[in-house]
Amino acid sequence: MSRSAGCCQSCLHSLFDYETSKTLVIPNLGVGCLFRFTQLLVLLYVVGYVCVVQKAYQETDSVISTVTTKVKGFAYTNTSDMEPRFWDVADYVIPPQSVNSFFVLTNMAITPHQKQSRCPEFPNPSTTCVDDCDCIEGYNNPRGHGRLTLITIPPLSFLTRLSLRPAVLAVAENFTVLIKNSITYPKFNVHKRNIPSQIRSSYLKRCEFNRKTDPDCPIFRLKDIVSEAGEEFQDMAVKGGILGIIIDWSCDLDWWARPCKPKYSFRRLDNKNPSNNLVTGLNFRFAKYYQAPDGEEARTLIKAYGIRFEIIVFGTAGKFGIVPTIVNLGASIAFLSLVPMVADWFMLTCMKKRDLYMRHKVAYLLDDDDTESVPMGTSYGTQ
Ligand SMILES: *[C@@H]1O[C@H](CO)[C@@H](O)[C@H](O)[C@H]1NC(C)=O
């Protein structure tokens, strides 16, 4: 009975005891240095990383952007397997308008004068007849090119190019594209364009983007885009591919910061993995229909290879804000208050006089006038 009462009393005791800290001064160079050094580390983190790198005192907003493009250039082709012809934008940019991207035709396989009639299917297991019973009239293979008939047709020679190299529109490397990009940071009411207002129209007529000499010019040569992405244009032109034009609008809108400018970078987006060379590149088929002289509908089938340029705009803007400043200041101060813990741990575990420090560190005041129960140090006295 008395024991449980005693226990309960001591429980209540520790629950309602008030703990207060007293200052213990340790005149030891080791602990002192460690303490200051840890403080310095925390300060460096707060100033260097939180303030300078992270700019944690800023409010942020994400970019809203719109892009239009205009490709320029023309080509003349005169190869043995195609009729000589001129190519302009309306021929090689397919479709004429698309969102945040443009496709430039660089290579093709043309099948002219196609009409709806009987023709041999590509040889494959479901179309190769061993004997007559194999061929079911009217059967259509979803992966085939039409319905089977019972009439055998001698194979035609396809009028497509057999070798894709070199690319038909190799000249496309010299085409240029004008990229017009407008952005908004709605929270800060900031509107900007990638064509700075101080640029003259005479400069725009002749300039070409170059990272060193013309970093503000919004006109890019396709070859430069591809080579900045680490690719060879003529290689990529043969089977096509996808290339990213990445515009980074990360901005510091505080008045002391540098003015906000877009940063361009380029990278290939489709995976060109040399160990997996199966179905790489970018191609699609389209047809141009016309009426043949005999009145029948005919078409020119084009298997188009080309490079799709995708324009990816991203960015965050930051500007000094009082709320993030207070929040991050609080977090930094909390870090500073951890420093004495590190010094305490070092003092109580790693030092020779740790037992002495331990005795002084924690003291239980039993009674108001029982001052003797508090062990008092001699040289390391407390106030
Ligand atoms: C692109 O232009 C350069 C310089 O005008 C020229 O030397 C080069 O032959 C052109 N490229 C092609 C594929 O015609």
The ligand as an SDF file (V2000), in Angstrom:
LIG
                    3D

 14 14  0  0  0  0  0  0  0  0999 V2000
   23.7810   24.4430  -96.2550 C   0  0  0  0  0  0  0  0  0  0  0  0
   24.3770   25.7130  -96.3960 O   0  0  0  0  0  0  0  0  0  0  0  0
   25.8020   25.6770  -96.3990 C   0  0  0  0  0  0  0  0  0  0  0  0
   26.2870   27.1110  -96.4390 C   0  0  0  0  0  0  0  0  0  0  0  0
   25.5100   27.9110  -97.2130 O   0  0  0  0  0  0  0  0  0  0  0  0
   26.2780   24.8690  -97.5820 C   0  0  0  0  0  0  0  0  0  0  0  0
   27.6860   24.8080  -97.6040 O   0  0  0  0  0  0  0  0  0  0  0  0
   25.7110   23.4640  -97.4590 C   0  0  0  0  0  0  0  0  0  0  0  0
   26.0590   22.7030  -98.5880 O   0  0  0  0  0  0  0  0  0  0  0  0
   24.1920   23.5080  -97.3490 C   0  0  0  0  0  0  0  0  0  0  0  0
   23.7020   22.1630  -97.0600 N   0  0  0  0  0  0  0  0  0  0  0  0
   23.1350   21.3790  -97.9560 C   0  0  0  0  0  0  0  0  0  0  0  0
   22.7550   20.0180  -97.5370 C   0  0  0  0  0  0  0  0  0  0  0  0
   22.9330   21.7620  -99.0990 O   0  0  0  0  0  0  0  0  0  0  0  0
  1  2  1  0
  1 10  1  0
  2  3  1  0
  3  4  1  0
  3  6  1  0
  4  5  1  0
  6  7  1  0
  6  8  1  0
  8  9  1  0
  8 10  1  0
 10 11  1  0
 11 12  1  0
 12 13  1  0
 12 14  2  0
M  END
$$$$
